[in-house]
Amino acid sequence: MISPPTASTIRREVHVQPEDHLALSVFVLACCFSPAGIVALVKSIEVCTVGVRFRAGDYSGALESSRFAKAWARGGFICGTVTWLLVAIFTSGYIVFIYSVINEAVHEETAGNSHGFHYSSHNLKQFNM
């Protein structure tokens, strides 16, 4: 006896490529915190179409690299932003301090004279007075 053909169902999972966070990684590398930017960039390249994981069919590995790249890029952005803010605060504090020291020295020097010139016996001898 011949059995009738059976319908077989082919199941195929289609995965969408995870986000690679490449632009954020490059920004962090260039502007914020280079060590974290390098790690994020490497992981981003693993995810993107020229990378090895997604093209090889390793969707879970590509997803893991995507999450890793995002975490490192965000961490580098936060570290870089905090560093730049601290540098700006300390630099402005230093400038204010130097300005106040210079301003105080100028005011001490010109305390008795509005023109900034002290009349001493040495200065008067120069002009034969």
For each residue, the residues with C-beta under 8 A, 3 or more apart:
1:
2:
3: 6
4:
5:
6: 3
7:
8:
9:
10:
11:
12:
13:
14:
15: 59
16:
17: 20 47 48 49 54 62
18: 47 54 59 62 63 65 66
19: 47 66 70
20: 17 44 45 47 48 51 66 69
21: 24 25 40 44 47 66 69 70 73
22: 25 26 41 44 45 48
23: 26 27
24: 21 27 28 40 70 73 74 77
25: 21 22 28 29 37 40 41 43 44 69 72 73
26: 22 23 29 30 37 41
27: 23 24 30 31 32 37 73 77
28: 24 25 31 32 33 36 37 40 72 73 76 77 80
29: 25 26 32 34 37 38 40 41 76
30: 26 27 37
31: 27 28 80
32: 27 28 29 36 37 76 77 79 80 81 83 84
33: 28 36 37 76 77 79 80 83
34: 29 37 38
35: 38 39 76
36: 28 32 33 39 40 72 73 75 76 79 80
37: 25 26 27 28 29 30 32 33 34 40 41 72 73 76
38: 29 34 35 41 42
39: 35 36 42 43 72
40: 21 24 25 28 29 36 37 43 44 69 70 72 73 76
41: 22 25 26 29 37 38 44 45 69
42: 38 39 45 46
43: 25 39 40 46 47 65 66 68 69 72
44: 20 21 22 25 40 41 47 48 65 66 69 73
45: 20 22 41 42 48 50 51
46: 42 43 51 52 53 61 62 65 69
47: 17 18 19 20 21 43 44 51 53 54 62 65 66 69
48: 17 20 22 44 45 51 54
49: 17 54 55
50: 45 55
51: 20 45 46 47 48 54 55 62 65
52: 46 55 56 58
53: 46 47 56 58 61 62 65
54: 17 18 47 48 49 51 57 58 59 62
55: 49 50 51 52
56: 52 53
57: 54
58: 52 53 54 61 62
59: 15 18 54 62 63
60: 63 64
61: 46 53 58 64 65
62: 17 18 46 47 51 53 54 58 59 65 66
63: 18 59 60 66 67
64: 60 61 67 68
65: 18 43 44 46 47 51 53 61 62 68 69
66: 18 19 20 21 43 44 47 62 63 69 70
67: 63 64 70 71
68: 43 64 65 71 72
69: 20 21 25 40 41 43 44 46 47 65 66 72 73
70: 19 21 24 40 66 67 73 74
71: 67 68 74 75
72: 25 28 36 37 39 40 43 68 69 75 76
73: 21 24 25 27 28 36 37 40 44 69 70 76 77
74: 24 70 71 77 78
75: 36 71 72 78 79
76: 28 29 32 33 35 36 37 40 72 73 79 80
77: 24 27 28 32 33 73 74 80 81
78: 74 75 81 82
79: 32 33 36 75 76 82 83
80: 28 31 32 33 36 76 77 83 84
81: 32 77 78 84 85
82: 78 79 85 86
83: 32 33 79 80 86 87
84: 32 80 81 87 88
85: 81 82 88 89
86: 82 83 89 90
87: 83 84 90 91
88: 84 85 91 92
89: 85 86 92 93
90: 86 87 93 94
91: 87 88 94 95
92: 88 89 95 96
93: 89 90 96 97
94: 90 91 97 98
95: 91 92 98 99
96: 92 93 99 100
97: 93 94 100 101
98: 94 95 101 102
99: 95 96 102 103
100: 96 97 103 104
101: 97 98 104 105
102: 98 99 105 106
103: 99 100 106 107
104: 100 101 107 108
105: 101 102 108 109
106: 102 103 109 110 116
107: 103 104 110 111
108: 104 105 111
109: 105 106 116 118
110: 106 107 113 114 115 116
111: 107 108
112: 118
113: 110 116 117 118 119
114: 110
115: 110
116: 106 109 110 113
117: 113 123
118: 109 112 113 123
119: 113 123 124
120: 123 124
121: 124 125
122: 125 126
123: 117 118 119 120 126 127
124: 119 120 121 127 129
125: 121 122 128 129
126: 122 123
127: 123 124
128: 125
129: 124 125
